[in-house]
Amino acid sequence: SCLQTREEILADTSQLAANPEGSAEPRKEYEGGRNEAGERHGRGRARLPNGDTYEGSYEFGKRHGQGIYKFKNGARYIGEYVRNKKHGQGTFIYPDGSRYEGEWANDLRHGHGVYYYINNDTYTGEWFAHQRHGQGTYLYAETGSKYVGTWVNGQQEGTAELIHLNHRYQGKFLNKNPVGPGKYVFDVGCEQHGEYRLTDTERGEEEEEEELVTVVPKWKATKITELALWTPTLPKKPTSTDGPGQDAPGAESAGEPGEEAQALLEGFEGEMDMRPGDEDADILREESREYDQEEFRYDMDEGNINSEEEETRQSDLQD
């Protein structure tokens, strides 16, 4: 934004230097109102030397109020400005077609907003300093699954519920993965309780020379009960340093599961594998869970979300 301001000032200076007598101008870099000091003030339209354009309100030489800023790379921002910075309500459309609609503060996504990704995934919830932070819902368009819960510095972390077509997982997440006690709730009318434990992956012969060991959470089932109400304890106010969210004690029913549930979950009390996604990906894509009478596996496969990296690069270019 500071660079854009200097460019606008240079544009005004070059325009006056090329036209000291007030002769005809071959091309105007700015058209609009000015105050007594000669600063851009009121409604105006500007063409920056780098090819970007802005049309909207000015106040004392700075973009202030409602405006539309178009970048030469195809990106554009439509919304409110305060002293040259995006602040208030606004929509940013990125070159790849993804977009953010919501609140801004000091040129950053901050407050409540919705991000629409190019693969049709969406995130709706709280933002802090340009990152997903606080309470939010991420919907995976391909599978229909969704993560509903706490985010910390852009990552799934804290108390949450992972909802799928015919079952859901309730527990806590850390570094994008489920961790500690939790439970799977099945639509047939029963719950499987257990916990995710961190274990080292088994390495094949071709990996014997590798020093790195991948740690993955593995599900260990403990018992099966009838359905019970899940009432998580939500954080009062998330911060950028403290991980919000507290572990929620899940109430348990003393009853035994029905015959249908018992038949479905027969053999489930072993271990459930948890495979991590590519750590270079911005988020993990949850795939629908497949279960039968022999086993139940919970997978989080690699996501193809690159728009967060793209928007970060675009924000750097804007500044």
C-alpha positions in Angstrom: 0.0 0.0 0.0 2.9 2.4 0.8 4.4 1.6 -2.6 1.1 2.3 -4.3 0.9 5.6 -2.5 4.4 6.7 -3.7 3.4 5.6 -7.2 0.3 7.8 -7.1 2.4 10.7 -5.9 5.0 10.2 -8.7 2.1 10.0 -11.2 0.8 13.3 -10.1 4.3 14.9 -10.1 5.1 13.6 -13.6 1.8 14.8 -14.8 2.4 18.4 -13.6 6.0 18.3 -14.9 4.9 17.3 -18.3 2.2 19.9 -18.4 3.4 23.1 -16.6 1.4 25.4 -18.7 -1.8 23.5 -18.4 -1.8 22.3 -22.0 -3.7 19.3 -23.3 -2.8 16.1 -21.5 -2.2 13.0 -23.7 -3.1 10.7 -20.8 -4.4 11.5 -17.3 -3.1 9.5 -14.4 -5.8 10.8 -12.1 -9.2 12.2 -12.6 -11.3 13.4 -9.7 -11.7 15.8 -6.8 -8.9 17.5 -4.9 -8.9 19.6 -1.8 -7.4 23.1 -1.3 -4.0 21.6 -0.7 -4.1 19.8 -4.1 -4.5 16.3 -2.5 -6.8 13.8 -4.0 -10.1 14.2 -2.1 -13.6 12.9 -2.9 -14.5 10.7 -5.8 -11.7 9.9 -8.2 -10.1 7.5 -10.6 -6.4 6.7 -10.7 -4.1 4.8 -13.0 -0.9 3.7 -11.3 2.4 3.5 -13.2 2.5 -0.3 -12.5 -0.7 -0.8 -14.5 -3.1 -1.1 -11.5 -6.2 1.1 -11.3 -8.3 2.4 -8.5 -11.7 4.0 -8.6 -13.5 5.2 -5.5 -13.2 7.6 -2.6 -10.2 9.6 -1.5 -9.5 11.6 1.6 -6.5 13.8 2.0 -4.6 12.0 -0.7 -5.3 8.5 0.4 -7.8 5.8 -0.6 -10.5 6.1 2.1 -14.1 4.8 1.9 -15.6 2.6 -0.7 -13.5 1.7 -3.7 -12.5 -0.8 -6.4 -8.9 -1.6 -6.9 -7.9 -3.7 -9.9 -4.5 -5.3 -10.2 -2.9 -5.8 -13.6 -2.7 -9.6 -12.9 -6.5 -9.9 -12.8 -7.0 -9.7 -9.0 -9.3 -7.1 -7.6 -10.6 -5.8 -4.3 -14.1 -4.3 -3.9 -14.8 -2.8 -0.5 -13.8 -0.4 2.2 -10.5 1.4 2.7 -9.1 3.4 5.6 -6.1 5.5 4.9 -4.9 3.4 2.0 -5.5 0.0 3.6 -8.2 -2.5 3.2 -10.3 -2.1 6.4 -13.9 -3.0 7.0 -16.1 -5.1 4.8 -14.6 -6.2 1.4 -14.3 -8.9 -1.2 -11.0 -9.9 -2.7 -11.0 -12.0 -5.9 -7.7 -13.7 -6.6 -6.2 -14.4 -10.0 -6.9 -18.1 -9.7 -10.6 -17.4 -9.2 -10.8 -18.0 -5.4 -12.2 -15.2 -3.3 -12.6 -14.0 0.2 -15.7 -12.1 1.4 -15.7 -10.7 4.9 -14.0 -8.4 7.3 -10.6 -6.8 6.9 -8.3 -4.9 9.3 -5.0 -3.2 8.4 -4.9 -4.9 4.9 -5.4 -8.4 6.4 -8.3 -10.8 6.6 -9.5 -10.3 10.2 -12.8 -10.9 11.8 -15.5 -13.0 10.2 -15.4 -14.1 6.6 -15.9 -16.8 4.0 -13.2 -18.1 1.7 -14.3 -19.8 -1.5 -11.5 -22.1 -2.9 -11.0 -23.0 -6.5 -11.9 -26.6 -5.9 -15.3 -25.5 -4.4 -14.3 -26.1 -0.8 -15.3 -23.3 1.6 -14.2 -22.0 5.0 -16.7 -20.0 7.0 -15.7 -18.5 10.3 -13.2 -16.4 12.2 -9.9 -14.9 10.9 -7.0 -13.4 12.8 -4.1 -11.6 11.1 -4.9 -13.2 7.6 -5.2 -16.7 9.0 -8.1 -19.0 9.9 -8.2 -18.6 13.7 -11.0 -19.2 16.2 -14.3 -21.0 15.5 -14.8 -22.1 11.8 -16.3 -24.6 9.5 -14.5 -26.1 6.5 -16.6 -27.9 4.0 -15.0 -30.4 1.6 -17.0 -30.1 -1.6 -15.9 -33.4 -3.1 -17.0 -35.7 -0.2 -19.5 -33.5 1.6 -17.6 -33.9 4.9 -16.9 -30.9 7.1 -14.7 -29.9 10.0 -16.6 -27.9 12.6 -14.5 -26.5 15.4 -11.5 -24.6 16.5 -8.6 -23.3 14.4 -5.3 -21.9 15.5 -3.0 -20.0 13.2 -4.5 -21.5 10.1 -4.5 -25.1 11.4 -7.2 -27.4 12.7 -6.5 -27.5 16.4 -8.7 -27.8 19.5 -12.1 -29.2 20.2 -13.9 -30.1 16.9 -16.4 -32.4 15.2 -15.6 -34.1 11.9 -18.9 -34.9 10.2 -19.3 -37.4 7.4 -22.3 -38.9 5.5 -23.2 -41.6 8.0 -20.9 -41.1 10.9 -18.9 -38.4 12.7 -15.9 -38.1 14.9 -15.8 -35.9 18.1 -12.7 -35.1 20.0 -9.6 -32.8 19.9 -7.2 -32.0 17.1 -3.6 -31.0 17.2 -1.4 -30.1 14.1 -4.3 -31.1 11.8 -4.6 -34.6 13.3 -7.0 -36.1 16.0 -5.3 -36.7 19.3 -6.3 -38.1 22.7 -9.8 -39.3 23.8 -12.7 -39.1 21.4 -15.6 -41.1 19.9 -17.1 -42.1 16.6 -20.9 -41.6 16.4 -22.8 -43.8 13.9 -26.2 -43.1 12.5 -27.3 -46.7 13.4 -27.6 -45.5 17.0 -24.4 -46.3 18.7 -21.0 -44.8 19.6 -17.5 -46.2 19.7 -15.3 -44.7 22.4 -11.5 -44.7 22.3 -8.4 -42.6 21.8 -5.9 -41.6 19.2 -2.3 -42.5 20.2 0.8 -41.3 18.5 2.8 -44.2 17.1 5.8 -44.5 14.7 5.1 -45.9 11.2 6.6 -49.1 10.2 9.4 -48.7 7.7 10.1 -51.2 4.9 13.5 -52.5 3.8 14.0 -49.7 1.3 13.6 -47.2 4.1 16.2 -48.7 6.5 18.7 -46.0 5.7 16.3 -43.2 6.4 16.7 -41.4 9.7 13.3 -39.7 9.8 10.4 -41.5 11.4 6.8 -40.4 10.6 4.6 -40.3 13.6 0.9 -40.9 13.0 -2.1 -41.1 15.3 -3.6 -44.5 15.6 -7.1 -45.2 16.9 -7.6 -47.6 19.8 -11.2 -48.5 20.6 -12.2 -49.2 24.2 -16.0 -49.6 24.4 -19.4 -49.2 22.6 -22.4 -47.4 24.0 -25.7 -46.0 22.9 -25.9 -42.5 21.6 -25.3 -39.6 24.1 -25.4 -35.9 23.7 -22.1 -34.2 22.9 -21.6 -30.8 24.6 -18.1 -29.5 23.9 -16.7 -26.6 25.9 -15.8 -23.8 23.5 -13.1 -21.2 24.1 -14.2 -17.8 25.4 -11.9 -15.9 23.0 -9.2 -17.3 20.8 -5.8 -15.6 20.7 -2.9 -15.9 18.3 -0.6 -17.4 20.9 -2.8 -19.6 23.0 -4.5 -22.6 21.5 -8.3 -22.2 22.2 -10.6 -25.0 23.0 -10.9 -27.4 25.9 -11.5 -31.1 26.0 -15.2 -31.8 26.2 -16.3 -34.6 28.5 -18.7 -36.7 26.5 -21.7 -38.1 28.5 -22.2 -41.8 28.2 -25.3 -43.9 28.3 -25.4 -46.9 30.5 -27.4 -48.9 28.0 -26.1 -51.5 25.7 -26.1 -51.0 21.9 -28.8 -52.8 19.9 -28.3 -55.9 17.8 -27.9 -54.0 14.6 -25.2 -51.7 16.1 -23.4 -54.7 17.7 -23.3 -56.5 14.4 -22.0 -53.5 12.5 -19.2 -52.7 15.0 -18.2 -56.4 15.5 -14.4 -56.5 15.2 -14.0 -52.7 15.5 -12.2 -52.8 18.8 -8.8 -53.2 17.3 -6.6 -50.3 16.0 -7.7 -47.8 13.4 -5.0 -46.3 11.2 -4.6 -42.6 10.7 -2.5 -41.6 7.7 -1.3 -38.0 7.5 -1.6 -35.8 4.4 1.3 -34.0 2.6 2.7 -31.5 5.0 3.4 -29.1 2.1 -0.3 -28.8 1.6 -2.0 -25.9 3.4 -4.8 -28.1 4.7 -5.7 -31.8 4.9 -8.5 -33.2 2.8 -10.8 -35.5 4.7 -12.0 -38.4 2.6 -15.2 -40.2 3.3 -14.8 -43.1 5.8 -15.4 -46.6 4.5 -16.3 -49.3 7.1 -17.6 -52.8 7.0 -17.9 -55.8 9.4 -14.1 -56.5 9.4 -12.5 -53.0 9.9 -13.0 -49.3 10.0 -10.4 -46.9 8.7 -10.2 -43.2 9.1 -8.1 -41.5 6.5 -7.0 -38.0 5.9 -5.6 -37.8 2.4 -3.5 -35.1 0.8 -5.5 -32.0 -0.1 -5.0 -30.0 -3.3 -5.5 -26.6 -1.8 -2.9 -24.2 -3.1 -5.0 -21.1 -2.9 -3.7 -20.1 0.5 -0.2 -20.0 -0.7 -1.3 -18.1 -3.8 -3.2 -15.5 -1.8 -0.2 -15.0 0.5 1.9 -14.3 -2.6 -0.7 -12.0 -3.9 -0.9 -10.1 -0.7 2.9 -9.6 -0.8 2.7 -8.3 -4.3 -0.1 -5.9 -3.3 2.1 -4.4 -0.6 
